[in-house]
Amino acid sequence: MARDQELYDTVEVAWICILPCEFDAAKAMLDERYDDVTSKTGEKYVLGRMGHHNVVIGFLPAGSMGKAPTVRVAVKIQLEFRNIRFCLLVGVAGGCPDPDDSAKDIRLGDVVVSEPKGNRGGVVQVDAGKKTHDGFMIFSHLNKVNEELLFAIQLLKSEHRGRSRKMDEYIDEAMAKSRDHPELAYFKRPKPETDRLFQIDYPHPSHAPDCRTCSNDHTRERQPRKEVRGQREERPRVFYGTIGSGDHVLRSARERERLSREIGILCVEMEAAGVLDTLPSLVVRGICDYADSHKNKEWQPYAALAAAAYAKDLLTYAQKAAPAKVHGTHCTLGTIQLDEVQRAFAANPLAFREDLKKLGEAMSDTSLHFSNQRLPLFHDFLRKHGLPHTSHWVSMAHRNQLFDGYSADSARATRDDRQRDPRERLAAARAFAFICANRDSFATTYLVQDTVLRMWNYVESR
């Protein structure tokens, strides 16, 4: 099926999910489902509408999890849908509760939303730091949660305090649909007696497949929840604060307690740290376990549905971009707005095209030092054609991965092969720079080469 570029350009919201139940919950929230589309490089997406927003739902291949695969999905979405304004990372996480503190008395099925607290921007990478004589010290400097969504959160909080919550209606609607579609019946909320918070010194029996044999004598005592605005006790509560993100699944009550005590996290997961440094984002997590050895998957579907319902409720309070902006400030070629490129190209098409071709060929020439020779050429090009001078720094921390089908070795070989087409060499150089950026924690080279290649492809398509 031919690509509907007009539809692609109306998509403003990226919604990324990891687990199958998260993907199912996201689709259940759609008011209208448009198309299931496939990119030129094979990635698949679901396009639809939630309220007044057109949304692209991105998901990981079967068996994938963690930051690096999720970052690839976010990057690919940026490449495919040029008007994306922000991303919602919606799914499940392990809760870090404190029954003695009402602000952290988190239960299974509750929702945690990333929100800046103190010197934390909403998400902290719990395994980024250094080991010292006094122990491990966390040094995590992730981008702050998207500001537009922080305003929407304030409006939604006020609405939730004063009226019935739309998120509860969305949950009920999904439940009603599940009666007609048995495959969705697993969204049903598990029985309350399965929500047990065990003491930190009571590990799960090593050979037990579930917690049916675990003793209630070793559970933490928690007070029954009171009804709020007439809501039933099982309605999910929403908590706002810091979310912990790491490279490993956490199954330790002691480590959970330490992280909660030292940095104040409300839950812990594995993907958010990567996405926040790639797209302006908000993280919404439904609590499916307590990040200890007793964790299991029974609560995952309901927790995913609760998180998805909150995210849809929040989108009601995020303003839709004006139609004039569909091809405006939200559309970029790399780090430069498309409108600026169109203006510069229209002013002098022949010179712009020729200068860009020379710049592209120089960018893939590894005999030229990047910082001393290639980067100044890029800045000279921007100044000559009146394009805004932008910063090309981004913090990333992922391992060597494939990018656009290239490994580091194959990208280097293609980049250095002077018999190849210059644009193919630049694409390989961009892939190599991205892989190295993931490994070396900065992406200046990648972003510059990505910007040049995007402008070059755009001009050649004119």
Number of C-alpha atoms within 10 A of each C-alpha: 5 5 10 10 10 9 13 18 18 20 21 22 23 26 23 25 27 24 20 17 21 25 24 18 27 26 19 22 23 17 13 14 16 15 13 12 17 14 13 8 9 8 16 18 19 19 22 21 18 20 16 12 20 23 25 26 21 24 23 20 15 9 7 13 16 21 22 24 20 26 22 19 22 23 15 17 24 20 16 16 20 21 24 26 21 20 26 25 26 29 32 34 30 24 32 30 23 19 16 11 9 9 13 20 19 24 24 28 30 24 31 26 25 28 24 17 14 9 7 21 20 25 30 26 23 23 16 18 12 10 10 8 6 6 8 13 14 16 13 16 16 21 22 19 21 21 13 16 22 18 12 17 20 13 15 21 14 10 13 15 11 10 9 13 16 18 22 17 13 20 24 14 13 20 21 13 14 17 11 10 10 9 10 19 17 16 22 17 20 17 9 10 6 12 15 20 22 22 16 17 9 16 16 18 13 9 6 11 11 15 14 9 10 17 11 13 10 15 14 14 14 13 9 7 10 10 11 11 11 8 13 11 13 16 16 23 17 19 19 19 22 26 33 30 26 20 18 11 15 20 17 17 22 14 15 24 18 14 18 22 12 9 15 19 28 29 32 31 25 22 24 29 31 26 27 25 18 18 22 20 26 27 27 28 32 34 31 27 28 28 26 26 18 23 18 15 9 15 24 27 28 29 30 32 34 32 32 34 25 26 25 20 23 20 20 17 16 18 12 15 14 8 9 8 12 18 16 15 15 18 22 22 22 21 18 20 17 21 16 18 22 14 14 18 17 11 12 11 14 11 13 19 16 11 14 19 20 13 22 23 14 20 30 26 20 13 11 13 11 17 11 9 13 23 20 12 17 20 15 15 17 17 12 11 18 13 17 14 13 11 10 15 14 16 18 23 17 19 15 17 20 18 19 15 11 19 17 19 10 15 24 19 16 21 27 18 14 12 9 12 12 20 18 15 25 26 22 27 28 28 27 29 26 26 23 20 23 20 16 16 15 19 21 20 22 23 21 24 28 22 18 23 24 20 24 19 12 14 17 10 7 5
